[in-house]
Amino acid sequence: MESKKDSGGGSFFQMPLHYPRYTRKDYQDMPEWQLDTLLRQYGLSTHGDLAYKRDFAMGTFLWPDPTSTPNYHTSNHSTLLNKRV
């Protein structure tokens, strides 16, 4: 995390340029100090135990697996469209 003081005495946060590219396995094997560093870089909390930090990092940085989510596009919405109110 890059935190700098402005001339008014406050500070600001500058988002890192790159999104983390770790896999689920990487997060599961990542040591606590590395998780803390990663979370701090993005201005996120480092409070909690190691399991909480891993879950938080995976929930924050991993994209959902499209094969495990329901496919909402295949549901039949035509019955809703044909109903008259």
VMD Tcl script that builds the backbone (N, CA, C; Angstrom):
set m [mol new atoms 255]
animate dup $m
set s [atomselect $m all]
$s set {name element resname resid chain x y z} {
  {N N MET 1 A 0.854 -1.168 0.000}
  {CA C MET 1 A 0.000 0.000 0.000}
  {C C MET 1 A 0.896 1.226 0.000}
  {N N GLU 2 A 0.527 2.131 -0.801}
  {CA C GLU 2 A 1.295 3.361 -0.848}
  {C C GLU 2 A 0.460 4.448 -0.211}
  {N N SER 3 A 0.902 4.914 0.933}
  {CA C SER 3 A 0.195 5.974 1.645}
  {C C SER 3 A 1.118 7.166 1.731}
  {N N LYS 4 A 0.645 8.277 1.238}
  {CA C LYS 4 A 1.465 9.477 1.248}
  {C C LYS 4 A 0.709 10.583 1.950}
  {N N LYS 5 A 1.449 11.467 2.559}
  {CA C LYS 5 A 0.858 12.639 3.199}
  {C C LYS 5 A 0.648 13.712 2.145}
  {N N ASP 6 A -0.515 14.347 2.169}
  {CA C ASP 6 A -0.698 15.494 1.289}
  {C C ASP 6 A -0.333 16.758 2.047}
  {N N SER 7 A -0.354 17.881 1.382}
  {CA C SER 7 A 0.082 19.127 2.004}
  {C C SER 7 A -0.850 19.568 3.129}
  {N N GLY 8 A -2.082 19.041 3.175}
  {CA C GLY 8 A -3.029 19.408 4.220}
  {C C GLY 8 A -2.891 18.569 5.476}
  {N N GLY 9 A -1.929 17.639 5.520}
  {CA C GLY 9 A -1.716 16.831 6.704}
  {C C GLY 9 A -2.451 15.498 6.670}
  {N N GLY 10 A -3.313 15.267 5.667}
  {CA C GLY 10 A -4.023 13.995 5.545}
  {C C GLY 10 A -3.194 12.999 4.764}
  {N N SER 11 A -3.760 11.856 4.490}
  {CA C SER 11 A -3.063 10.879 3.664}
  {C C SER 11 A -4.044 10.339 2.630}
  {N N PHE 12 A -3.522 9.703 1.600}
  {CA C PHE 12 A -4.375 9.105 0.582}
  {C C PHE 12 A -3.833 7.736 0.228}
  {N N PHE 13 A -4.690 6.925 -0.382}
  {CA C PHE 13 A -4.346 5.564 -0.754}
  {C C PHE 13 A -4.226 5.496 -2.270}
  {N N GLN 14 A -3.196 4.843 -2.765}
  {CA C GLN 14 A -3.032 4.656 -4.196}
  {C C GLN 14 A -3.121 3.169 -4.501}
  {N N MET 15 A -4.141 2.785 -5.265}
  {CA C MET 15 A -4.372 1.386 -5.618}
  {C C MET 15 A -3.213 0.859 -6.462}
  {N N PRO 16 A -2.720 -0.349 -6.160}
  {CA C PRO 16 A -1.676 -0.945 -6.996}
  {C C PRO 16 A -2.163 -1.099 -8.439}
  {N N LEU 17 A -1.244 -1.086 -9.381}
  {CA C LEU 17 A -1.607 -1.153 -10.798}
  {C C LEU 17 A -2.131 -2.514 -11.225}
  {N N HIS 18 A -1.650 -3.574 -10.613}
  {CA C HIS 18 A -1.986 -4.914 -11.069}
  {C C HIS 18 A -2.849 -5.656 -10.054}
  {N N TYR 19 A -3.801 -6.420 -10.579}
  {CA C TYR 19 A -4.657 -7.266 -9.767}
  {C C TYR 19 A -3.867 -8.532 -9.427}
  {N N PRO 20 A -3.952 -9.029 -8.193}
  {CA C PRO 20 A -3.178 -10.237 -7.850}
  {C C PRO 20 A -3.588 -11.429 -8.717}
  {N N ARG 21 A -2.631 -12.223 -9.116}
  {CA C ARG 21 A -2.906 -13.381 -9.981}
  {C C ARG 21 A -2.536 -14.680 -9.275}
  {N N TYR 22 A -3.062 -14.861 -8.094}
  {CA C TYR 22 A -2.805 -16.092 -7.344}
  {C C TYR 22 A -3.968 -17.050 -7.545}
  {N N THR 23 A -3.671 -18.338 -7.454}
  {CA C THR 23 A -4.719 -19.354 -7.536}
  {C C THR 23 A -5.227 -19.662 -6.125}
  {N N ARG 24 A -6.306 -20.423 -6.052}
  {CA C ARG 24 A -6.840 -20.846 -4.758}
  {C C ARG 24 A -5.771 -21.594 -3.977}
  {N N LYS 25 A -5.019 -22.455 -4.653}
  {CA C LYS 25 A -3.948 -23.218 -3.996}
  {C C LYS 25 A -2.871 -22.274 -3.464}
  {N N ASP 26 A -2.533 -21.237 -4.240}
  {CA C ASP 26 A -1.538 -20.258 -3.777}
  {C C ASP 26 A -1.983 -19.615 -2.465}
  {N N TYR 27 A -3.260 -19.214 -2.394}
  {CA C TYR 27 A -3.763 -18.586 -1.168}
  {C C TYR 27 A -3.773 -19.584 -0.004}
  {N N GLN 28 A -4.108 -20.843 -0.291}
  {CA C GLN 28 A -4.160 -21.854 0.762}
  {C C GLN 28 A -2.773 -22.160 1.324}
  {N N ASP 29 A -1.744 -22.005 0.494}
  {CA C ASP 29 A -0.372 -22.292 0.923}
  {C C ASP 29 A 0.407 -21.049 1.347}
  {N N MET 30 A -0.166 -19.871 1.154}
  {CA C MET 30 A 0.533 -18.608 1.404}
  {C C MET 30 A 0.781 -18.403 2.896}
  {N N PRO 31 A 2.004 -18.035 3.279}
  {CA C PRO 31 A 2.279 -17.759 4.695}
  {C C PRO 31 A 1.571 -16.478 5.143}
  {N N GLU 32 A 1.366 -16.375 6.437}
  {CA C GLU 32 A 0.601 -15.256 6.978}
  {C C GLU 32 A 1.233 -13.901 6.658}
  {N N TRP 33 A 2.549 -13.804 6.733}
  {CA C TRP 33 A 3.200 -12.521 6.459}
  {C C TRP 33 A 2.931 -12.062 5.028}
  {N N GLN 34 A 2.866 -13.018 4.090}
  {CA C GLN 34 A 2.624 -12.665 2.693}
  {C C GLN 34 A 1.173 -12.224 2.486}
  {N N LEU 35 A 0.240 -12.902 3.160}
  {CA C LEU 35 A -1.160 -12.479 3.109}
  {C C LEU 35 A -1.318 -11.071 3.681}
  {N N ASP 36 A -0.662 -10.816 4.814}
  {CA C ASP 36 A -0.722 -9.488 5.430}
  {C C ASP 36 A -0.212 -8.419 4.470}
  {N N THR 37 A 0.902 -8.708 3.805}
  {CA C THR 37 A 1.481 -7.757 2.860}
  {C C THR 37 A 0.524 -7.498 1.701}
  {N N LEU 38 A -0.043 -8.556 1.156}
  {CA C LEU 38 A -0.978 -8.424 0.041}
  {C C LEU 38 A -2.207 -7.604 0.440}
  {N N LEU 39 A -2.794 -7.934 1.580}
  {CA C LEU 39 A -3.978 -7.208 2.034}
  {C C LEU 39 A -3.664 -5.735 2.285}
  {N N ARG 40 A -2.508 -5.463 2.891}
  {CA C ARG 40 A -2.100 -4.068 3.150}
  {C C ARG 40 A -1.919 -3.295 1.852}
  {N N GLN 41 A -1.367 -3.949 0.820}
  {CA C GLN 41 A -1.147 -3.281 -0.463}
  {C C GLN 41 A -2.458 -2.760 -1.050}
  {N N TYR 42 A -3.549 -3.450 -0.769}
  {CA C TYR 42 A -4.849 -3.055 -1.305}
  {C C TYR 42 A -5.686 -2.299 -0.282}
  {N N GLY 43 A -5.069 -1.903 0.818}
  {CA C GLY 43 A -5.769 -1.108 1.819}
  {C C GLY 43 A -6.802 -1.891 2.607}
  {N N LEU 44 A -6.625 -3.215 2.692}
  {CA C LEU 44 A -7.586 -4.081 3.385}
  {C C LEU 44 A -7.086 -4.448 4.774}
  {N N SER 45 A -8.005 -4.829 5.618}
  {CA C SER 45 A -7.696 -5.177 7.001}
  {C C SER 45 A -6.851 -6.440 7.091}
  {N N THR 46 A -5.920 -6.448 8.026}
  {CA C THR 46 A -5.102 -7.637 8.276}
  {C C THR 46 A -5.453 -8.269 9.628}
  {N N HIS 47 A -6.599 -7.909 10.170}
  {CA C HIS 47 A -7.029 -8.469 11.451}
  {C C HIS 47 A -7.642 -9.852 11.234}
  {N N GLY 48 A -7.500 -10.695 12.221}
  {CA C GLY 48 A -8.070 -12.036 12.165}
  {C C GLY 48 A -6.992 -13.099 12.144}
  {N N ASP 49 A -7.429 -14.344 12.278}
  {CA C ASP 49 A -6.463 -15.442 12.246}
  {C C ASP 49 A -6.132 -15.801 10.798}
  {N N LEU 50 A -5.196 -16.719 10.629}
  {CA C LEU 50 A -4.709 -17.084 9.299}
  {C C LEU 50 A -5.826 -17.628 8.412}
  {N N ALA 51 A -6.689 -18.472 8.961}
  {CA C ALA 51 A -7.789 -19.044 8.173}
  {C C ALA 51 A -8.728 -17.946 7.684}
  {N N TYR 52 A -9.024 -16.975 8.548}
  {CA C TYR 52 A -9.897 -15.867 8.161}
  {C C TYR 52 A -9.261 -15.035 7.045}
  {N N LYS 53 A -7.968 -14.753 7.181}
  {CA C LYS 53 A -7.274 -13.952 6.168}
  {C C LYS 53 A -7.261 -14.667 4.822}
  {N N ARG 54 A -7.030 -15.978 4.840}
  {CA C ARG 54 A -7.037 -16.745 3.587}
  {C C ARG 54 A -8.409 -16.700 2.933}
  {N N ASP 55 A -9.456 -16.948 3.721}
  {CA C ASP 55 A -10.812 -16.901 3.183}
  {C C ASP 55 A -11.141 -15.511 2.650}
  {N N PHE 56 A -10.740 -14.490 3.389}
  {CA C PHE 56 A -11.009 -13.116 2.979}
  {C C PHE 56 A -10.292 -12.798 1.666}
  {N N ALA 57 A -9.017 -13.175 1.560}
  {CA C ALA 57 A -8.248 -12.913 0.338}
  {C C ALA 57 A -8.845 -13.657 -0.850}
  {N N MET 58 A -9.225 -14.920 -0.654}
  {CA C MET 58 A -9.810 -15.685 -1.754}
  {C C MET 58 A -11.150 -15.089 -2.177}
  {N N GLY 59 A -11.956 -14.672 -1.211}
  {CA C GLY 59 A -13.239 -14.062 -1.539}
  {C C GLY 59 A -13.086 -12.712 -2.211}
  {N N THR 60 A -12.014 -12.018 -1.916}
  {CA C THR 60 A -11.786 -10.691 -2.476}
  {C C THR 60 A -11.141 -10.743 -3.854}
  {N N PHE 61 A -10.162 -11.607 -4.039}
  {CA C PHE 61 A -9.357 -11.554 -5.254}
  {C C PHE 61 A -9.643 -12.647 -6.282}
  {N N LEU 62 A -10.315 -13.724 -5.900}
  {CA C LEU 62 A -10.578 -14.788 -6.878}
  {C C LEU 62 A -11.917 -14.562 -7.562}
  {N N TRP 63 A -11.941 -14.766 -8.860}
  {CA C TRP 63 A -13.191 -14.689 -9.607}
  {C C TRP 63 A -13.966 -15.977 -9.357}
  {N N PRO 64 A -15.301 -15.897 -9.321}
  {CA C PRO 64 A -16.082 -17.115 -9.127}
  {C C PRO 64 A -15.870 -18.091 -10.284}
  {N N ASP 65 A -15.936 -19.362 -9.979}
  {CA C ASP 65 A -15.803 -20.403 -10.991}
  {C C ASP 65 A -17.113 -20.485 -11.761}
  {N N PRO 66 A -17.108 -20.187 -13.065}
  {CA C PRO 66 A -18.365 -20.175 -13.822}
  {C C PRO 66 A -19.013 -21.550 -13.929}
  {N N THR 67 A -18.247 -22.617 -13.720}
  {CA C THR 67 A -18.832 -23.952 -13.806}
  {C C THR 67 A -19.587 -24.330 -12.539}
  {N N SER 68 A -19.369 -23.589 -11.440}
  {CA C SER 68 A -20.029 -23.952 -10.191}
  {C C SER 68 A -21.213 -23.045 -9.865}
  {N N THR 69 A -21.428 -22.001 -10.663}
  {CA C THR 69 A -22.550 -21.112 -10.399}
  {C C THR 69 A -23.724 -21.488 -11.278}
  {N N PRO 70 A -24.943 -21.240 -10.821}
  {CA C PRO 70 A -26.104 -21.580 -11.643}
  {C C PRO 70 A -26.124 -20.751 -12.924}
  {N N ASN 71 A -26.626 -21.338 -13.972}
  {CA C ASN 71 A -26.724 -20.639 -15.243}
  {C C ASN 71 A -28.107 -19.997 -15.326}
  {N N TYR 72 A -28.173 -18.725 -15.063}
  {CA C TYR 72 A -29.441 -18.019 -15.029}
  {C C TYR 72 A -29.998 -17.781 -16.420}
  {N N HIS 73 A -29.166 -17.899 -17.434}
  {CA C HIS 73 A -29.623 -17.639 -18.797}
  {C C HIS 73 A -30.472 -18.771 -19.353}
  {N N THR 74 A -30.413 -19.954 -18.777}
  {CA C THR 74 A -31.172 -21.075 -19.311}
  {C C THR 74 A -32.530 -21.235 -18.635}
  {N N SER 75 A -32.811 -20.466 -17.602}
  {CA C SER 75 A -34.104 -20.610 -16.950}
  {C C SER 75 A -35.194 -20.053 -17.850}
  {N N ASN 76 A -36.387 -20.541 -17.681}
  {CA C ASN 76 A -37.493 -20.193 -18.553}
  {C C ASN 76 A -38.213 -18.958 -18.018}
  {N N HIS 77 A -37.902 -17.800 -18.612}
  {CA C HIS 77 A -38.531 -16.555 -18.192}
  {C C HIS 77 A -39.740 -16.221 -19.055}
  {N N SER 78 A -40.010 -17.029 -20.061}
  {CA C SER 78 A -41.111 -16.705 -20.964}
  {C C SER 78 A -42.457 -16.746 -20.248}
  {N N THR 79 A -42.583 -17.572 -19.208}
  {CA C THR 79 A -43.850 -17.624 -18.487}
  {C C THR 79 A -44.100 -16.311 -17.756}
  {N N LEU 80 A -43.023 -15.681 -17.282}
  {CA C LEU 80 A -43.182 -14.395 -16.615}
  {C C LEU 80 A -43.550 -13.303 -17.627}
  {N N LEU 81 A -42.991 -13.389 -18.822}
  {CA C LEU 81 A -43.259 -12.386 -19.838}
  {C C LEU 81 A -44.676 -12.505 -20.406}
  {N N ASN 82 A -45.221 -13.689 -20.404}
  {CA C ASN 82 A -46.549 -13.910 -20.982}
  {C C ASN 82 A -47.682 -13.604 -20.028}
  {N N LYS 83 A -47.387 -13.449 -18.744}
  {CA C LYS 83 A -48.432 -13.129 -17.770}
  {C C LYS 83 A -48.858 -11.686 -17.938}
  {N N ARG 84 A -50.125 -11.449 -17.869}
  {CA C ARG 84 A -50.642 -10.083 -17.943}
  {C C ARG 84 A -51.048 -9.650 -16.549}
  {N N VAL 85 A -50.747 -8.422 -16.253}
  {CA C VAL 85 A -51.070 -7.877 -14.920}
  {C C VAL 85 A -52.354 -7.104 -14.985}
}
mol reanalyze $m
mol bondsrecalc $m
mol representation Tube
mol addrep $m
